[in-house]
Amino acid sequence: MKTYQLAAVPGDGIGVEVIAAGLQVLEALSQHLGGFAFEVTHYPWDSAYYLKHGHYIPEGGLAQLKQADAIFFGAVGSQQVPDHISLWGLRLPICQGFDQYANVRPARVLPGVKSPLHNGEAIDWVIVRENSEGEYSGSGGRVHQGLPIEVATEVSTFTRVGVERIHRFAFELARSRPAKHLTLVTKSNAQRHGMVLWDEVFAEVAKDYPDVRTTRELVDAVTTTMVLKPAQLDVIVATNLHADILSDLAAALSGSLGIAPTANLNPERSFPSMFEPIHGSAFDITGKGVANPIATFWTAALMLEHLGEPAAARHLMQAIEAVTASGLHTPDLGGTATTAQVTDAVIELLRR
Ligand code: ATP
């Protein structure tokens, strides 16, 4: 029997609610299927912890987390802490510290879910977001703060190594899918340094993947393709910021932010990878018991695949899709179900 060490970092807001639901589902799955189990370590690094201690991750925290086989992350963000502090205090130190450079975001309209698009069923995309540099490299600064001459810079840094590895990852992923189609998204007409490097390296890497069809779109143009011609896209590779924005659009077009999963992968497996729903802490619905747990369940399926449990991942996806098809939906999808009801329904199907 294989036992996976799982680090649970629920964080803030509905992160706590959906990770609790996700852990129940994983427990039910391992009991039903046998062959694997999870040993869960809970990390209480939320914004209340930050306000009390002055940091999210305590000294030695990342070294502890490194022992895990995978990290199951909820959300970070609180009305008491500025967003750039919470993001840079918890999520980004894990992504960047563990070199989780490939952020993978599948988008699909699950059975029974209504897309705002009339042709939403054509959505079957995977957005690959560069997750270690670019607009999120953290370089820049502010001088003369508060004076009329104040200056602030936000420097995007792109390295050849960073660009090449994300392109290779995206090509490998595109190759593994039936459509074998990869769209490069940049803004190389206006941003003539880093984005041009992206284009050039893409063309070089493409030579190693003659079986993958490629297209190029500017980031503004691709939003219209997503809305008007969704079938023209398959795998999309884009920078940290561009892909962040495109994946919220993809989630909305798939029916709700409450169903969209993401995997922050360290493909070399030198560090644990981190799995989280795309959504944030959603203060407006925190504590009401109506957060949609489907994004977190789908996230758990991505985690099972990464851990080498594809049969369990498939079983979980089937249960998720049967529940969405049944019409048992939380309010974000137009229903009246609670987090607990959706969770129980998925667990019941897993046990069948
Ligand atoms: P962040 O800034 O951390 O991304 P946020 O609170 O600004 O977080 P999100 O949490 O990403 O924004 O979500 C925006 C809105 O979408 C929420 O206010 C909520 O109404 C809805 N939402 C997000 N996730 C869910 C979910 N799992 N279930 C139901 N509604 C959700």
Residues whose N, C-alpha, C, O or C-beta is under 5 A from the ligand:
A	BS01	ATP	V76 G77 L257 G258 I278 H279 G280 S281 A282 F283 D284 V290 A291 N292 D332
